[in-house]
């Protein structure tokens, strides 16, 4: 009888573990993606978004992985630690080929914004009594509220429920390369300046060694009230990755 009871207990434990695994999968529609409410490698999605911008704006325009890299030639610049950053584009399409060391998580924006301060426009100021962080966050919210399309796939498998991966940062400091003023008129580089980040982000768990394809695209559309001009902004990036040894 004791043996029979032990078998029943083991069977119950196996059933509970199986149920827990199914619930975990049900709670995360994208098993390869770390959940948006998690703190992978010690940072929230919003904090990784701030770190991504600090990385992305540190390179001069001629070798910048976001603004001037249609092929992936600059994808490995400045990469360190357990997380490898993939770059979006600035209203452009790119097909990038690069090699990523084994064991690296991959973090990238489907579409995002950095709202920084100060700017040449004298009206770009917090309202009386409003904190700078709240002012910048409010502006970032406005941009991301106008996102009209999101899509991402890994090795041909579409990621689901992308709206739940929206995240924003607290205020941080960024030191931009001065040459990036052509993309950001608020750039006062090389001096540090306050900023916030917001967007739709993906943190992929490390991929298996071999060849992988990641594709993501995002669009926002809004009307500039000053002139009634509709601004359509689209990111469309394909990464052809080789995950190999360091």
C-alpha positions, -999 to 999 in steps of 0.1 A, spaced: 0 0 0 28 24 7 42 17 -27 8 24 -43 5 56 -23 39 67 -34 30 61 -70 -1 82 -66 19 110 -50 45 109 -78 17 109 -104 0 139 -87 33 158 -87 38 151 -124 3 162 -131 7 194 -111 40 202 -129 24 196 -163 -5 219 -154 20 246 -142 39 243 -175 7 247 -195 -4 277 -174 31 293 -180 27 288 -217 -8 301 -216 4 332 -198 32 338 -223 20 335 -259 56 339 -271 77 313 -254 110 326 -268 103 361 -255 109 371 -219 76 385 -204 72 423 -206 66 425 -168 98 407 -160 133 421 -151 156 402 -174 192 404 -163 183 428 -136 165 455 -156 129 461 -166 119 465 -202 118 503 -197 153 503 -182 166 483 -211 149 508 -234 169 536 -218 201 515 -221 193 508 -257 191 546 -265 223 553 -246 240 527 -269 223 537 -301 231 575 -298 267 571 -288 280 564 -323 287 591 -350 264 592 -380 288 575 -404 289 543 -384 256 545 -365 238 511 -363 203 528 -364 207 557 -388 233 545 -413 235 508 -414 215 491 -442 236 459 -442 245 452 -406 281 463 -409 280 482 -377 258 458 -357 285 446 -333 296 481 -322 296 487 -285 280 454 -276 288 440 -241 272 421 -213 245 394 -215 222 414 -238 229 421 -275 211 452 -290 195 450 -324 188 484 -340 156 497 -356 157 523 -384 147 559 -388 118 557 -413 137 532 -435 140 496 -445 171 475 -439 182 439 -443 211 433 -419 235 404 -416 255 398 -385 270 373 -361 259 371 -325 279 352 -298 261 323 -282 242 328 -250 232 365 -257 197 376 -252 185 399 -280 167 432 -273 152 454 -300 124 480 -305 96 472 -329 90 510 -329 101 535 -302 108 571 -294 133 590 -272 121 624 -259 150 646 -248 156 680 -234 163 709 -240 152 718 -275 156 749 -296 119 755 -295 113 779 -266 78 765 -261 93 731 -254 90 735 -216 71 718 -187 40 736 -176 41 755 -144 44 730 -115 50 701 -139 82 680 -135 106 676 -164 102 638 -163 64 641 -165 66 666 -193 89 643 -214 69 612 -206 37 629 -216 53 638 -250 66 602 -255 32 588 -247 17 610 -274 40 597 -301 35 560 -292 -3 565 -288 -2 571 -326 13 537 -335 -10 521 -360 7 488 -369 31 463 -352 45 430 -364 74 408 -355 84 373 -363 113 350 -353 123 323 -378 90 328 -396 68 324 -365 48 356 -358 49 369 -323 15 375 -306 0 401 -284 26 427 -293 5 455 -277 14 441 -243 51 448 -249 48 486 -246 71 500 -220 85 533 -209 115 544 -189 120 568 -160 141 598 -168 177 590 -177 207 608 -191 220 603 -226 252 616 -242 246 618 -280 273 620 -306 272 656 -319 268 644 -356 234 630 -348 219 665 -346 208 659 -382 183 634 -367 176 651 -334 176 689 -333 175 687 -295 210 671 -294 234 691 -273 261 664 -274 286 657 -262 270 669 -230 247 646 -211 210 656 -213 178 642 -197 155 620 -217 128 594 -215 121 565 -238 89 547 -248 80 521 -273 72 485 -281 102 463 -272 111 426 -275 136 407 -253 144 374 -269 159 346 -248 192 334 -262 188 316 -295 203 282 -304 235 282 -324 229 284 -361 210 306 -385 180 327 -375 159 354 -391 142 382 -372 119 406 -389 100 435 -373 80 464 -385 61 493 -369 42 523 -381 29 555 -366 7 581 -383 -3 615 -370 -12 649 -383 10 679 -376 -16 705 -365 5 735 -375 3 726 -412 -22 698 -414 5 675 -428 1 637 -422 34 622 -410 37 585 -417 68 569 -400 77 533 -407 104 509 -394 110 477 -413 141 456 -404 152 421 -412 181 405 -394 199 375 -408 217 362 -378 244 337 -373 245 327 -336 279 312 -330 307 311 -306 325 342 -292 
